[in-house]
Amino acid sequence: MALPAFEQLAPVDLDGLCLAGAAADEAAVVEAAREDAALLSWDHRALLELRGPDAADLLHRISSQDTLGLSVGAAAPGCLLTGKGKLLAAFWILRPEPERFVLEVDRPRLDEVRQLVDRFVFAEQVELVARPELRALAVVGPEATTRSGQALAAGTVAGTGDLLWVRSDELGVPCLRLWGDAAAVDAEAARLVDAGLPAGGFTAFEVLRVMAGMPRQGLDADEATIPLEVNLDDWCRVDKGCYTGQEVIARIHTYGHVNRRLARLRLALDALPAPGTGLYEGGLEAGRLTSAVRDPASGAVLALGMLPLAVLEDDEVELHLGGAEGPRVELLR
């Protein structure tokens, strides 16, 4: 089983990402990921490496994660923020070796994140290396550790060189990724399919992502978004030293709350609504829909939308899409 190849930094058609020979029944893939385990292409992500004795210090200074306290073999989420606490980039930080950190970023934003990090490098002994040639697959689901044969705890990374296994659970179920060269990843994909795992791609990932309420940058979040507004509270540490944007995050945690939040929605529609479509409450526009996918099992449209906290806390709220008389929107608590 061969995974599709991509140009190193060419624009990526995310909707086309799929394991070769993937199951035509996306409903079966999503159900397996919910109840057992499924195999997904993970090529919507790519790796950026930071190598050198000052890598931990640099990331600790610029990111929302305590990388000085991140032990070898650990993985944790992190963000780069503006001085006003707005989101520039979100990624997973892996530390497979003492002087080597690996950032798992959205593939279309790999070069942008490299430039963002490079902007903060002055006299530090750090080498930045983009690794777009490395491939990835993911085993996702409650039985992912058993089916993959990798008994990793959440927030850990294992392996040597370019061959790395990492686990994170932001999709609401265990998610184990294998990173490596094309030959190694293709061989593992073939083994897992032979073992009975249904295989899918980016469509199945998007359904799981939306179900979990996780944002995709450029769609649900941008540079006008505070991470706490899009369910990335745990991605921003408040118990570490200063980093860009930290004061805003700490102030929200200590004294207040965000005024809006990314919420999970469900609609009964024949066609997927466009991102940016208005969400109306009481005849007035209250927010905007940001992501929409079709649940292959139920046929319903699953979506994410940014809404005021006051609306989200109203147990009797009635939402409509596109106008006061538009289709009813169900708010998933």
Secondary structure per residue as TSV (DSSP state, phi and psi in degrees):
chain	resnum	aa	ss	phi	psi
A	1	M	-	360.0	120.9
A	2	A	-	-104.6	135.6
A	3	L	-	-82.5	151.0
A	4	P	-	-66.6	148.1
A	5	A	-	-96.3	150.6
A	6	F	-	-132.9	147.9
A	7	E	-	-63.3	150.3
A	8	Q	S	-55.7	-51.3
A	9	L	S	-128.0	21.2
A	10	A	S	-71.8	154.3
A	11	P	-	-55.8	139.6
A	12	V	-	-108.3	127.6
A	13	D	-	-79.4	91.4
A	14	L	G	-59.8	-35.9
A	15	D	G	-65.0	-19.4
A	16	G	G	-90.1	-5.9
A	17	L	-	-69.9	123.1
A	18	C	B	-164.5	147.3
A	19	L	-	-66.8	138.2
A	20	A	T	-60.6	135.1
A	21	G	T	75.7	17.7
A	22	A	-	-64.5	154.4
A	23	A	-	-61.1	133.7
A	24	A	S	-70.1	-24.5
A	25	D	-	-89.4	91.0
A	26	E	H	-63.1	-29.0
A	27	A	H	-60.4	-38.8
A	28	A	H	-66.9	-37.1
A	29	V	H	-66.1	-47.4
A	30	V	H	-65.1	-41.7
A	31	E	H	-62.5	-41.1
A	32	A	H	-63.3	-40.3
A	33	A	H	-66.1	-29.2
A	34	R	H	-79.1	-39.1
A	35	E	H	-106.6	-28.5
A	36	D	S	-137.7	-95.0
A	37	A	-	-163.6	148.3
A	38	A	E	-138.6	158.4
A	39	L	E	-105.0	126.9
A	40	L	E	-125.1	143.8
A	41	S	E	-63.9	142.6
A	42	W	-	-122.0	25.3
A	43	D	T	-79.7	6.2
A	44	H	T	-77.9	-5.1
A	45	R	E	-114.9	159.4
A	46	A	E	-146.3	169.3
A	47	L	E	-113.0	142.2
A	48	L	E	-124.9	123.3
A	49	E	E	-101.7	142.9
A	50	L	E	-118.5	118.9
A	51	R	E	-121.8	138.7
A	52	G	S	135.0	165.6
A	53	P	T	-65.8	-19.4
A	54	D	T	-103.6	9.6
A	55	A	H	-61.9	-44.4
A	56	A	H	-64.1	-43.1
A	57	D	H	-62.9	-42.6
A	58	L	H	-62.6	-50.2
A	59	L	H	-65.2	-34.2
A	60	H	H	-64.8	-36.0
A	61	R	H	-74.5	-33.9
A	62	I	H	-106.2	-19.0
A	63	S	B	-107.9	166.7
A	64	S	S	-82.2	3.4
A	65	Q	S	-106.4	147.1
A	66	D	-	-81.2	81.3
A	67	T	S	-75.5	-22.5
A	68	L	T	-66.8	-31.2
A	69	G	T	-92.7	0.5
A	70	L	-	-82.8	114.5
A	71	S	-	-74.7	159.0
A	72	V	T	-62.4	131.6
A	73	G	T	94.0	3.9
A	74	A	E	-105.7	158.8
A	75	A	E	-139.6	142.5
A	76	A	E	-153.8	153.9
A	77	P	E	-80.7	155.3
A	78	G	E	-157.1	166.2
A	79	C	E	-135.7	156.6
A	80	L	E	-108.7	131.0
A	81	L	E	-123.4	159.6
A	82	T	-	-79.5	173.1
A	83	G	T	-62.2	-19.5
A	84	K	T	-97.1	13.1
A	85	G	S	78.7	15.3
A	86	K	-	-88.9	153.0
A	87	L	E	-82.6	120.2
A	88	L	E	-95.7	-40.3
A	89	A	E	-160.8	148.9
A	90	A	E	-130.7	140.6
A	91	F	E	-161.4	167.2
A	92	W	E	-96.0	138.3
A	93	I	E	-108.3	120.2
A	94	L	E	-109.8	141.8
A	95	R	E	-125.1	81.6
A	96	P	E	-75.9	-21.1
A	97	E	E	-141.5	159.3
A	98	P	T	-55.6	-40.6
A	99	E	T	-112.3	27.4
A	100	R	E	-137.3	119.3
A	101	F	E	-116.2	145.0
A	102	V	E	-126.5	123.9
A	103	L	E	-99.0	124.9
A	104	E	E	-95.0	111.0
A	105	V	E	-121.7	165.9
A	106	D	E	-63.5	127.2
A	107	R	G	-55.4	-43.9
A	108	P	G	-64.0	-14.6
A	109	R	G	-109.4	12.6
A	110	L	H	-58.0	-50.4
A	111	D	H	-68.1	-35.4
A	112	E	H	-63.5	-43.3
A	113	V	H	-67.2	-38.6
A	114	R	H	-58.8	-42.6
A	115	Q	H	-68.0	-36.8
A	116	L	H	-61.9	-45.6
A	117	V	H	-67.1	-43.0
A	118	D	H	-60.7	-28.3
A	119	R	T	-60.8	-26.6
A	120	F	T	-96.9	-0.4
A	121	V	-	-86.3	122.3
A	122	F	S	-116.9	-92.4
A	123	A	S	-100.7	4.8
A	124	E	-	-65.6	145.3
A	125	Q	-	-86.3	84.2
A	126	V	-	-140.1	134.0
A	127	E	E	-111.7	128.4
A	128	L	E	-99.9	126.3
A	129	V	E	-133.0	112.9
A	130	A	E	-75.6	137.8
A	131	R	E	-122.9	57.6
A	132	P	T	-66.0	-17.6
A	133	E	T	-75.9	-18.8
A	134	L	-	-74.1	144.8
A	135	R	E	-110.8	167.4
A	136	A	E	-151.1	148.7
A	137	L	E	-131.6	164.6
A	138	A	E	-135.3	139.4
A	139	V	E	-106.0	117.0
A	140	V	E	-122.2	132.7
A	141	G	S	142.4	168.6
A	142	P	T	-57.6	-30.0
A	143	E	T	-102.9	22.7
A	144	A	H	-61.7	-40.1
A	145	T	H	-66.4	-40.9
A	146	T	H	-67.5	-46.6
A	147	R	H	-70.9	-30.1
A	148	S	H	-85.6	-20.6
A	149	G	T	78.8	14.0
A	150	Q	-	-116.1	100.7
A	151	A	-	-84.8	62.1
A	152	L	-	-91.3	141.0
A	153	A	-	-79.1	158.5
A	154	A	T	-59.8	137.9
A	155	G	T	78.2	33.8
A	156	T	E	-133.6	157.7
A	157	V	E	-134.4	142.2
A	158	A	E	-140.3	151.5
A	159	G	E	129.1	176.7
A	160	T	E	-132.9	155.2
A	161	G	T	57.9	-133.1
A	162	D	T	-86.4	-11.0
A	163	L	E	-93.9	104.8
A	164	L	E	-129.9	137.3
A	165	W	E	-107.0	136.8
A	166	V	E	-139.5	145.6
A	167	R	E	-125.2	134.0
A	168	S	E	-144.9	155.0
A	169	D	-	-121.1	30.1
A	170	E	T	-70.1	-13.2
A	171	L	T	-84.1	4.3
A	172	G	S	90.3	-7.8
A	173	V	S	-138.3	160.5
A	174	P	-	-55.8	138.4
A	175	C	E	-134.8	107.0
A	176	L	E	-105.9	124.1
A	177	R	E	-110.3	140.7
A	178	L	E	-108.1	122.8
A	179	W	E	-108.8	136.5
A	180	G	E	-179.3	-172.0
A	181	D	-	-74.6	168.1
A	182	A	H	-58.3	-41.7
A	183	A	H	-63.1	-44.3
A	184	A	H	-66.9	-42.4
A	185	V	H	-69.7	-40.2
A	186	D	H	-62.5	-40.7
A	187	A	H	-64.1	-41.2
A	188	E	H	-68.6	-38.2
A	189	A	H	-60.9	-43.8
A	190	A	H	-62.5	-41.2
A	191	R	H	-62.4	-43.9
A	192	L	H	-70.4	-36.3
A	193	V	H	-66.5	-42.0
A	194	D	H	-61.5	-28.8
A	195	A	T	-80.9	-1.2
A	196	G	T	104.6	6.2
A	197	L	-	-77.9	129.2
A	198	P	-	-69.5	142.3
A	199	A	E	-115.2	136.0
A	200	G	E	-140.9	-168.3
A	201	G	B	-139.3	-140.2
A	202	F	H	-67.0	-31.8
A	203	T	H	-61.1	-46.6
A	204	A	H	-64.5	-39.9
A	205	F	H	-59.6	-44.0
A	206	E	H	-62.3	-39.2
A	207	V	H	-61.7	-46.0
A	208	L	H	-65.8	-38.9
A	209	R	H	-63.5	-46.9
A	210	V	H	-66.4	-39.7
A	211	M	H	-59.7	-34.4
A	212	A	H	-85.1	-7.1
A	213	G	T	73.7	26.2
A	214	M	-	-93.3	133.8
A	215	P	-	-79.5	152.2
A	216	R	-	-110.2	125.9
A	217	Q	B	-66.8	138.7
A	218	G	T	92.1	-10.6
A	219	L	T	-124.0	-57.0
A	220	D	T	-100.0	-14.7
A	221	A	B	-145.6	148.6
A	222	D	-	-153.1	-164.1
A	223	E	T	-75.2	1.8
A	224	A	T	-102.3	7.5
A	225	T	-	-110.5	133.5
A	226	I	-	-85.8	134.9
A	227	P	G	-52.5	-34.4
A	228	L	G	-67.8	-17.1
A	229	E	G	-78.4	-19.5
A	230	V	G	-121.0	35.6
A	231	N	T	66.5	26.3
A	232	L	-	-105.7	32.9
A	233	D	G	-55.5	-45.6
A	234	D	G	-74.4	-5.4
A	235	W	G	-88.2	-6.6
A	236	C	S	-122.6	107.6
A	237	R	-	-74.6	139.7
A	238	V	S	-111.6	1.2
A	239	D	S	-112.6	28.0
A	240	K	S	-126.6	173.8
A	241	G	-	-65.6	179.5
A	242	C	-	-65.3	140.6
A	243	Y	-	-143.9	163.4
A	244	T	T	-58.3	123.7
A	245	G	T	90.0	-5.9
A	246	Q	H	-63.2	-36.1
A	247	E	H	-61.6	-39.9
A	248	V	H	-66.2	-46.0
A	249	I	H	-61.7	-45.1
A	250	A	H	-64.1	-39.6
A	251	R	H	-64.2	-40.0
A	252	I	H	-64.5	-43.8
A	253	H	H	-62.8	-38.2
A	254	T	H	-84.9	-41.7
A	255	Y	H	-115.4	-12.9
A	256	G	-	-160.4	-144.9
A	257	H	-	-157.0	165.5
A	258	V	-	-75.5	157.3
A	259	N	S	-93.4	-8.0
A	260	R	E	-146.1	161.2
A	261	R	E	-147.1	151.3
A	262	L	E	-77.9	125.9
A	263	A	E	-121.8	154.0
A	264	R	E	-88.5	137.6
A	265	L	E	-133.0	159.4
A	266	R	E	-139.0	139.0
A	267	L	E	-138.0	151.6
A	268	A	-	-103.8	95.6
A	269	L	-	-137.5	150.1
A	270	D	S	-78.5	-32.8
A	271	A	S	-119.1	149.4
A	272	L	-	-70.3	131.3
A	273	P	-	-72.8	152.2
A	274	A	-	-77.9	141.6
A	275	P	T	-55.0	139.4
A	276	G	T	96.5	-8.1
A	277	T	-	-63.9	138.0
A	278	G	E	-69.6	146.8
A	279	L	E	-110.7	124.3
A	280	Y	E	-112.2	141.4
A	281	E	E	-138.1	126.8
A	282	G	T	61.8	30.3
A	283	G	T	84.6	-5.1
A	284	L	E	-117.6	148.7
A	285	E	E	-69.7	124.5
A	286	A	E	-106.1	-25.9
A	287	G	E	-170.0	-164.2
A	288	R	E	-136.3	141.5
A	289	L	E	-76.3	139.7
A	290	T	E	-116.5	-41.4
A	291	S	E	-128.5	150.4
A	292	A	E	-150.6	131.6
A	293	V	E	-138.9	159.8
A	294	R	E	-99.6	128.1
A	295	D	-	-70.0	113.7
A	296	P	T	-66.5	-18.0
A	297	A	T	-82.5	-53.0
A	298	S	T	-92.7	-20.1
A	299	G	-	83.7	-7.5
A	300	A	-	-72.7	157.3
A	301	V	E	-87.7	122.8
A	302	L	E	-100.7	137.9
A	303	A	E	-146.6	165.2
A	304	L	E	-120.8	146.4
A	305	G	E	-151.5	147.4
A	306	M	E	-91.0	124.5
A	307	L	E	-137.3	152.1
A	308	P	E	-62.5	147.3
A	309	L	H	-59.8	-35.9
A	310	A	H	-61.4	-37.1
A	311	V	H	-69.2	-42.4
A	312	L	H	-66.8	-27.3
A	313	E	T	-90.5	0.4
A	314	D	-	-91.4	109.9
A	315	D	T	-67.3	-17.2
A	316	E	T	-110.9	17.1
A	317	V	-	-65.2	144.9
A	318	E	-	-125.3	115.5
A	319	L	E	-108.3	147.0
A	320	H	E	-133.8	151.9
A	321	L	E	-99.0	128.0
A	322	G	S	81.6	-7.2
A	323	G	S	165.6	169.5
A	324	A	T	-61.1	-28.1
A	325	E	T	-107.6	15.1
A	326	G	S	-75.4	179.3
A	327	P	-	-56.1	145.0
A	328	R	E	-69.9	140.7
A	329	V	E	-115.0	125.0
A	330	E	E	-90.3	127.6
A	331	L	E	-89.9	118.9
A	332	L	E	-88.7	115.8
A	333	R	-	-78.4	360.0
